[in-house]
């Protein structure tokens, strides 16, 4: 028997107010509407910094992520009728990116991170709808009735029909089994790994990048204790192997040991780095683009540190030169006073000699 395929409902691209159009019912505090971003004057943008991997960092990184989550909840901009983010037409993805760039001054190197983040938030939105408006009901009629006010009704019908199909149920079962295998949750909350790495770099005197093991330990502890047995076991095994290697302070050894303990990374994802980077960016026989950028960034930081040291030495040198000039001026003043004293003394001697000669002549 052929399983039903999720129907696709083609929609025109709406404007950013389409979510408000779909919102009805009792007035409550409701979800974050990002008015701070949406009401920016035309042409004004929020500046977003990024690291060498193209991941947003800094004070506006969180606002950027929230705004992207706001956009994907608009069924006119990101229809829910596609079974996966890969099947979403590129026209929708480009439109979403364009709307983000209208409000944020963001570098083009963040494109891959942006697409992955939009896809992740779109999937999470569908998951939230299923959990809060579908799974709690046992009958098809009640499922259809419980449509979130932010969802286009025709798209909700398509979702309910797909989730009730054999294909939808099989995929749900598969995803639950995969989720059950994840026994090592992090403690980040909404903060990204890129921002955590940036904070850890700022804490170091040389601003060097933390190892994967250091980031893992930082993001899996709360109040000095690991949040679960799996995290504690991984950290203990890594430290034990490093102790045998006698290279506990070597970041490369830490990365190698961490990879050996936790195993290979999943396709398209590198542990402790977050969205954006892929295994091919880091690992290979030849230096990868990311590795070259990483080296260049490290070299640039060293140059900046050297420039700061040179600037400090120059200031110290100028201060010593000023003190030297002052010392010379003091010495010259003292020499002048000594010369004056000697001249007066000589005059006294000459006068005495003159009077002595006069007395001799009289006698």
Order of alpha helices (4+ residues) and beta strands (2+ residues): alpha-alpha-beta-beta-beta-alpha-alpha-beta-alpha-alpha-alpha-alpha-alpha-alpha-beta-beta-alpha-alpha-alpha-alpha
